[in-house]
Amino acid sequence: MSSVLIATTYVPFPPWALLFCFVPLWLWLNEPQRTGRGAFFGGWLTQFVFTLIGNHWIAHTAKEFGYFPWPLAILVLLLFAAFIHLHVPMASYLSVVLRNRLNLRGARFFFVMALVFSLVERIWPMIFPYNMGYTLLWAQWPVYQWADVIGFSGLSSIIFLINAWIAWMWVQRHDTKRVLRHAGVLAFLLGGFTLAGLWHARTWQHTDAEVKALVVQANIGNLEKAYAEQGRGFLFGITSKFVELTQKGLSEHPDADLVVWPETAFPDSPDRPEFSQSRLDQIAAGLGPLEKPLLIGAYSKDPSPTGRARDALTYNAVFLLDSRGKPLDQPYRKTDLLMFGEYLPLSETFPILLEWLPFISNFGRGQGPMVLNWQRPTGEVRLGPQICYEGLFPDFSRGLALKGAEVLVNVTNDSWFGTPFEPRQHMNKTLARAIEVRRPLVRSTNTGISTAILADGTQLQRSPSDQEWTGLYRIPYKQNPPLTFYTRYGHWDWLLLCLALLLLLKMRGNKEDHA
């Protein structure tokens, strides 16, 4: 049952079961006959089912990106679901083993379980980092405002603890007075935490500057993107579409300060004009007279050892250009690459793997978070670029804030993943970074969802999916903003979780534990 509750509580569903979605699994683990092996299988089955429901788009991606036939694409999904969230069976196994060895019972066992699940979730490597804390932002529950102190991983820990409390109350349901007393305390704490979140957000409503960003969503198809990446045409047409949409958007919003194009929107390398001059000329001819700087996703290349573009190491990058295509700062090169999408594990050791799997890109890796300095007539703006997948990693955005970024800009291409699940999941996780570091974030996508979020959590207009679209975002921000507690200290709360776990394990059981 937990598998269905978890899956239908996560984005894009409303989080209706957030406070009790793990309760059925934990009640099952609490049964005295449960063994470590049985617990592992139960946890594995739970994660397998909720992954099939919430990440079914993996099959679509395998078909679109890998050109797999549907039977093979479904096999990829089944393998993904079998292994991607193994932290759930691992935490289930550890919890039951600890219970059986230390004779944990009742409330103590449920809270030990919550802490074990939280800690294992944090250390377990995931291709697509995931926790239930993100659902608070999706639901616009003001509790999410505390992510600038404990991060969304910390909020996920609180959700685990609440699930443990409710599981214990269910076990104690025969004692109505006690359960009602505990339910009242829980409701009071949640209400207070919610009101405090509303108050806490007000701190970040004070700004002293504004940037008006025109976001361009060209809705380029997968085939066009793939052919352009392989140098098989469509370069001129893709650039023309972005130029034309930008012209249209600027005619409607001539007060825009900055134009933002999504990931790899410019299908060439602006830092190598010997390869890309004709595309740069398209920008200069179409946008030069408009005098608006561009922040665009594109490719960056190292010098070619042979003089041929295909022999140069290529990077997924973000460029800050003037309206004629001239760089205004060094490009940012993507650091966190998507496994099996932008690099192939072990391909450096076994290059033949790239010949066997030619649809997998082989991008170079950047040097970490980097701030782009945009000189405006009214003063400098420090932009913090992140490319697609990098928006899922809190530490990357923390790095941007620590380097002085004032406005975050995420460029993304979600065209490979289908709708509606992945684009909403990806968007929600990316917007969460703005709360953790309290920097406004503008998100520009190829096919949707383009949007923006302010430092206080206010979410602005969302673009439609799979449509050409332009939109202007007025982004108030604070110059030289202070660092949040989470930005400074990161995942500090895991120490508290470890300490709490040790204390619970050392405690002696009492009558209530065995009730």
C-alpha positions in Angstrom: 0.0 0.0 0.0 2.9 2.4 0.8 4.1 2.1 -2.8 0.8 3.5 -4.1 0.6 6.2 -1.4 4.1 7.4 -2.0 3.7 7.5 -5.8 0.4 9.3 -5.8 1.6 11.8 -3.2 4.6 12.9 -5.2 4.7 15.4 -8.0 2.6 15.9 -10.1 -0.1 14.6 -7.7 -1.4 16.6 -4.8 0.5 15.4 -1.6 -2.7 13.9 0.0 -0.9 11.1 1.9 2.3 12.9 2.7 2.0 12.5 6.5 1.2 8.8 6.4 2.5 7.4 3.1 5.2 5.3 4.8 2.9 4.1 7.6 1.7 0.9 6.0 5.2 -0.2 5.2 6.4 0.6 8.7 3.5 -1.2 10.4 4.4 -4.2 8.3 8.0 -4.0 9.3 6.9 -3.7 12.9 5.4 -7.1 13.0 7.5 -9.3 15.3 8.0 -12.1 12.9 9.6 -9.8 10.3 13.2 -10.8 9.4 15.9 -8.7 7.7 15.6 -10.6 4.5 11.8 -10.2 4.4 12.2 -6.5 5.3 14.5 -6.0 2.3 12.1 -7.7 -0.1 9.2 -5.7 1.2 11.2 -2.4 0.9 12.3 -3.4 -2.6 8.8 -4.2 -3.8 7.6 -0.8 -2.4 10.3 1.1 -4.3 9.8 -0.9 -7.4 6.1 -0.1 -7.6 6.3 3.6 -6.7 9.2 4.0 -9.2 7.1 2.4 -12.0 4.3 4.8 -11.3 6.3 8.0 -10.7 9.1 7.4 -13.2 7.3 5.6 -16.0 8.6 8.3 -18.4 11.9 6.4 -18.4 10.5 4.1 -21.0 9.5 7.1 -23.2 13.0 8.6 -22.8 14.6 5.3 -23.8 12.5 5.2 -26.9 13.0 8.9 -27.8 16.6 9.3 -26.9 18.0 5.8 -27.3 15.7 4.9 -30.3 14.8 1.7 -28.6 11.8 -0.3 -29.7 9.0 -0.3 -27.1 9.7 -3.8 -25.7 13.3 -2.8 -25.0 12.3 0.6 -23.7 9.9 -1.1 -21.2 12.8 -3.4 -20.2 14.9 -0.3 -19.5 12.1 1.0 -17.2 11.9 -2.3 -15.3 15.6 -2.4 -14.7 15.5 1.3 -13.6 12.7 0.6 -11.2 14.5 -2.5 -9.8 17.7 -0.6 -8.8 17.2 3.1 -8.6 15.7 3.5 -5.1 17.5 0.7 -3.3 17.8 3.0 -0.2 14.3 2.0 0.7 15.0 -1.8 1.0 18.3 -1.1 2.6 16.8 1.2 5.2 14.0 -1.4 5.8 16.6 -4.1 6.3 18.7 -2.1 8.7 15.7 -1.0 10.7 14.5 -4.6 11.3 18.0 -5.9 12.0 18.5 -3.2 14.7 15.1 -4.0 16.1 15.8 -7.7 16.4 19.2 -7.2 17.9 18.4 -4.4 20.3 14.9 -5.4 21.1 13.4 -2.1 19.9 9.7 -1.8 20.3 6.8 0.7 20.0 7.6 4.4 19.6 11.3 3.8 19.9 11.3 1.5 16.9 9.2 3.7 14.7 11.4 6.8 15.4 14.6 4.7 14.8 13.1 3.6 11.5 12.4 7.3 10.6 16.0 8.3 11.3 17.4 5.3 9.5 15.3 6.0 6.4 16.3 9.6 6.5 20.0 9.0 6.8 20.2 6.2 4.2 18.2 8.4 1.8 20.9 11.1 2.1 23.9 8.9 1.5 22.5 6.6 -1.2 23.6 7.7 -4.7 20.7 8.4 -7.0 20.7 9.4 -10.7 17.8 11.7 -10.1 18.0 12.8 -6.4 14.6 12.5 -4.8 13.0 13.1 -1.4 9.4 13.8 -0.2 10.4 17.3 1.0 9.9 18.6 -2.5 6.1 17.9 -2.3 5.8 20.8 0.2 6.9 23.3 -2.4 4.6 21.7 -5.0 1.7 22.0 -2.6 2.7 25.6 -1.7 2.6 24.5 2.0 4.6 27.3 3.7 6.6 24.8 5.8 8.8 24.7 2.7 10.1 28.2 3.6 12.4 26.6 6.2 14.4 24.9 3.4 16.8 27.9 3.7 17.8 26.5 7.1 17.7 22.7 6.7 17.3 22.2 3.0 14.6 20.1 1.4 16.4 17.0 2.6 15.9 18.3 6.1 12.2 18.8 5.4 12.1 15.2 4.2 13.5 14.1 7.5 10.7 15.9 9.3 8.2 14.1 7.1 9.7 10.8 8.1 9.4 11.7 11.8 5.8 12.6 11.4 5.1 9.3 9.6 6.7 7.5 12.6 4.6 9.5 15.0 1.4 8.6 13.1 2.4 5.0 12.8 2.8 4.8 16.6 -0.6 6.5 17.1 -2.1 3.9 14.9 -0.6 1.1 17.1 -2.0 3.0 20.2 -5.4 3.6 18.6 -7.1 1.6 21.4 -6.1 4.3 23.9 -8.3 7.1 22.4 -7.4 9.8 24.9 -3.6 9.3 24.4 -4.0 9.3 20.6 -6.1 12.4 20.6 -3.6 14.2 22.9 -0.7 13.3 20.5 -2.8 14.2 17.4 -3.5 17.6 19.0 0.1 18.2 19.7 1.1 17.3 16.2 -1.6 19.5 14.7 -0.4 22.4 16.9 3.2 21.9 15.8 2.2 21.7 12.1 0.1 24.9 12.4 2.8 26.7 14.2 5.4 25.6 11.7 3.2 26.7 8.9 2.5 30.2 10.3 6.2 30.6 11.2 7.0 29.8 7.5 4.8 32.6 6.3 6.5 35.0 8.7 10.0 33.7 7.7 9.3 34.4 4.0 8.7 38.1 4.7 12.5 38.6 5.3 13.2 37.9 1.7 10.6 40.2 0.2 12.9 43.3 0.6 14.8 43.9 -2.7 16.7 46.8 -4.1 17.1 46.0 -7.8 15.2 44.4 -10.7 16.0 42.5 -13.9 13.4 41.9 -16.7 14.2 38.6 -18.4 12.5 37.6 -21.7 12.4 33.8 -21.9 12.2 32.2 -25.3 10.7 28.7 -25.7 11.0 27.5 -29.3 9.7 23.9 -28.9 12.3 22.3 -31.1 11.6 18.7 -31.8 13.8 15.8 -30.7 14.7 14.8 -34.3 15.9 18.4 -35.1 17.9 18.5 -31.9 19.5 15.2 -32.5 20.4 16.0 -36.1 21.8 19.4 -35.2 23.9 17.8 -32.5 25.3 15.3 -35.0 26.0 18.0 -37.5 23.4 16.7 -39.9 21.4 19.8 -40.6 18.8 21.9 -39.0 21.4 24.3 -37.6 20.2 27.3 -39.7 16.5 26.5 -39.0 16.9 26.2 -35.3 18.8 29.4 -35.0 16.3 31.2 -37.2 13.4 30.1 -35.0 15.0 31.4 -31.9 15.9 34.7 -33.5 12.4 35.1 -34.9 10.7 34.3 -31.6 13.1 36.7 -29.8 12.2 39.5 -32.3 8.5 38.8 -31.6 9.0 38.8 -27.9 11.0 42.0 -27.8 8.4 43.7 -30.0 5.8 42.8 -27.3 8.2 43.6 -24.4 10.7 46.2 -25.5 11.6 47.0 -21.9 13.3 43.6 -21.5 16.8 43.8 -20.1 18.0 40.2 -20.9 17.0 37.5 -23.4 17.3 33.9 -22.1 17.4 30.9 -24.5 17.3 27.3 -23.1 19.8 24.5 -23.0 21.7 24.1 -26.4 19.3 26.4 -28.1 22.2 27.8 -30.1 23.2 24.6 -32.0 26.9 25.6 -32.3 29.9 26.9 -30.3 30.1 30.7 -30.0 33.6 30.4 -28.6 34.8 28.8 -31.9 33.7 31.3 -34.6 35.8 29.3 -37.1 33.1 26.6 -36.9 30.0 28.8 -36.0 30.4 32.1 -37.7 27.4 31.7 -40.0 25.1 31.1 -37.0 26.6 34.0 -35.1 25.9 36.1 -38.2 22.2 35.1 -38.0 22.1 36.5 -34.5 23.9 39.7 -35.4 21.6 40.3 -38.4 18.4 39.5 -36.6 19.1 40.8 -33.1 22.0 43.2 -33.4 19.9 46.4 -33.8 17.8 45.5 -30.8 20.8 45.9 -28.4 19.7 43.3 -25.9 22.2 40.9 -24.3 21.6 37.2 -24.6 22.1 34.4 -22.0 21.9 31.3 -24.1 22.5 27.5 -23.9 25.0 26.4 -26.5 28.0 24.2 -27.1 31.6 25.2 -26.1 34.6 23.6 -27.7 38.3 23.2 -26.9 40.7 23.9 -29.7 40.5 21.1 -32.3 43.8 19.1 -32.7 42.9 18.5 -36.3 41.2 21.7 -37.2 37.8 19.9 -37.6 34.9 20.7 -35.3 34.0 17.0 -34.7 37.5 16.3 -33.2 37.3 19.1 -30.6 36.2 18.2 -27.1 32.7 19.6 -26.7 30.9 20.9 -23.6 27.3 21.7 -22.8 27.6 25.4 -21.9 25.9 28.8 -21.1 27.1 32.0 -22.8 26.5 35.6 -22.0 26.6 37.4 -25.4 25.8 40.8 -26.7 23.2 41.2 -29.4 25.7 40.6 -32.1 26.9 37.3 -30.7 30.1 38.6 -29.0 30.9 37.0 -25.6 30.6 39.3 -22.6 32.2 36.9 -20.2 33.8 33.4 -20.2 31.3 30.6 -20.9 30.1 28.4 -18.1 30.7 24.7 -18.9 28.3 22.1 -17.4 29.8 20.2 -14.5 27.2 17.7 -13.3 26.7 15.5 -16.4 23.7 13.1 -16.8 24.9 9.5 -16.7 24.0 7.7 -20.0 22.8 11.0 -21.4 25.9 13.2 -21.5 28.6 10.7 -20.6 29.0 7.0 -20.6 30.5 5.4 -17.5 33.8 3.6 -18.2 34.0 5.0 -21.7 37.4 6.6 -20.9 38.8 3.2 -20.0 36.9 1.4 -22.8 36.4 3.8 -25.7 34.8 1.1 -27.8 31.7 1.5 -25.6 31.0 4.8 -27.4 31.1 3.0 -30.7 28.6 0.4 -29.4 26.3 3.1 -28.0 26.6 6.1 -30.4 23.4 7.8 -29.3 25.1 8.6 -25.9 26.9 11.9 -25.9 30.5 12.3 -24.7 30.7 15.8 -23.3 33.6 17.3 -21.4 33.1 18.2 -17.8 33.3 21.8 -16.5 35.1 23.1 -13.4 32.2 23.7 -11.1 29.9 26.5 -10.3 30.7 29.8 -12.0 29.2 33.3 -11.8 28.8 35.3 -15.0 29.2 39.1 -14.6 26.8 41.1 -16.6 27.6 44.8 -16.8 24.5 46.9 -17.1 24.3 50.7 -17.4 22.8 50.6 -13.8 25.5 48.4 -12.4 26.8 44.8 -12.4 24.5 41.8 -12.1 26.0 38.5 -11.0 24.2 35.7 -12.7 24.4 32.1 -11.5 24.0 29.7 -14.5 23.0 26.1 -14.0 22.3 23.7 -16.9 19.3 21.3 -16.7 20.3 18.4 -14.4 22.4 20.7 -12.2 19.3 22.2 -10.7 18.7 18.9 -8.9 21.8 19.3 -6.7 21.6 21.6 -3.7 25.4 21.9 -3.3 25.7 23.2 -6.9 23.4 26.1 -6.2 25.0 26.6 -2.8 28.3 27.0 -4.7 26.8 29.7 -6.9 25.5 31.6 -3.9 28.8 31.3 -2.1 30.5 32.8 -5.2 28.2 35.8 -5.1 25.4 35.0 -7.6 22.4 37.3 -7.2 20.1 35.8 -9.7 20.1 32.1 -10.7 19.3 31.1 -14.3 18.5 27.5 -15.2 18.5 26.4 -18.9 16.9 23.1 -19.6 15.8 20.8 -22.4 13.1 18.3 -21.2 11.9 17.3 -24.7 13.1 13.7 -24.3 11.0 12.9 -21.3 7.4 13.4 -22.4 4.6 15.0 -20.4 3.2 15.6 -17.8 5.2 13.8 -15.1 8.9 14.5 -15.6 8.7 18.2 -16.6 6.8 19.0 -13.4 9.0 16.9 -11.2 12.1 18.5 -12.8 10.7 22.0 -12.5 9.7 21.6 -8.9 13.1 20.3 -7.8 14.9 23.1 -9.7 12.7 25.8 -8.2 13.5 24.4 -4.7 17.1 25.6 -5.1 15.8 29.2 -5.0 14.4 28.7 -1.5 17.5 27.0 -0.1 19.8 29.8 -1.2 17.2 32.6 -1.3 18.1 33.8 -4.8 15.4 34.3 -7.5 15.6 31.8 -10.3 14.6 32.0 -13.9 14.0 28.8 -15.8 14.2 28.6 -19.6 13.2 25.4 -21.3 13.0 24.2 -24.9 9.5 22.6 -24.7 8.3 23.7 -21.2 7.9 24.3 -18.4 9.6 27.8 -18.4 8.9 29.8 -15.3 10.5 31.8 -12.5 10.5 31.9 -8.7 11.4 34.8 -6.4 13.6 34.6 -3.3 10.5 34.7 -1.1 9.0 31.7 -2.8 6.5 33.6 -5.1 6.1 31.6 -8.3 5.5 33.4 -11.5 3.8 32.5 -14.8 4.4 29.0 -16.2 4.7 28.4 -19.9 2.5 25.9 -21.7 4.2 22.6 -22.7 5.1 21.6 -26.2 4.3 25.1 -27.7 6.3 28.0 -29.0 6.1 30.8 -26.4 7.8 33.9 -25.0 7.3 35.5 -21.7 8.7 38.5 -19.7 9.6 37.9 -16.1 10.1 40.9 -13.8 12.6 39.6 -11.2 13.2 41.8 -8.1 16.4 40.8 -6.3 18.7 42.0 -3.6 22.2 43.2 -4.5 24.9 41.5 -2.5 22.4 39.3 -0.7 23.2 37.6 2.6 23.9 33.9 2.7 21.2 31.6 4.1 22.1 29.3 7.0 21.8 26.4 4.6 24.1 28.0 2.1 26.7 28.5 4.8 26.5 25.1 6.6 24.8 22.8 4.1 23.6 19.5 5.4 24.4 20.3 9.1 21.3 18.6 10.4 22.6 15.1 9.7 24.7 15.4 12.8 21.5 15.9 14.8 19.9 12.9 13.1 22.9 10.8 14.0 22.9 12.0 17.6 19.2 11.3 17.9 19.6 7.8 16.5 22.4 7.0 18.9 20.4 8.2 21.8 17.4 6.2 20.8 19.5 3.1 20.4 21.1 3.6 23.8 17.7 4.2 25.6 16.3 1.4 27.7 12.8 0.3 26.7 9.8 1.1 28.9 6.3 -0.2 29.1 5.1 2.2 26.5 7.6 0.9 24.0 6.2 -2.6 24.3 2.6 -1.5 24.1 
